[in-house]
């Protein structure tokens, strides 16, 4: 059962979180393109699609911590410091996405944006991506793990 939980956890991370990080990273540059050419309908469609990808896959991403916690419980490592830090960083990444990235994407889609808006969004997106990268490293390295894997 542990293998099944781990497989679902890893697949969900790749399939759900990967698209969010890519689409969120592409959004600010695409928004700057739309600011430069406001009548570009294709650019507007790209922005809407990137935002939709971020919203839909963010919801699907809930599977990642759910199966991660189930896997950790199955392995008996719920109290390990590296896992606790990973869970806190995951919660932080989710908060950045929900409170900073997605609302700013929505605001840029709803009204004419400024370059400064896209730069701030790019910064928040970078923080989100850095948090996920750190979680990924912790999941692989697992400091203090006794398995040496």
Secondary structure as GFF3:
##gff-version 3
##sequence-region A 1 149
A	DSSP	alpha_helix	2	12	.	.	.	ID=ss1
A	DSSP	pi_helix	13	17	.	.	.	ID=ss2
A	DSSP	alpha_helix	18	36	.	.	.	ID=ss3
A	DSSP	alpha_helix	41	60	.	.	.	ID=ss4
A	DSSP	alpha_helix	62	75	.	.	.	ID=ss5
A	DSSP	alpha_helix	81	96	.	.	.	ID=ss6
A	DSSP	pi_helix	97	101	.	.	.	ID=ss7
A	DSSP	alpha_helix	102	110	.	.	.	ID=ss8
A	DSSP	alpha_helix	115	141	.	.	.	ID=ss9
###
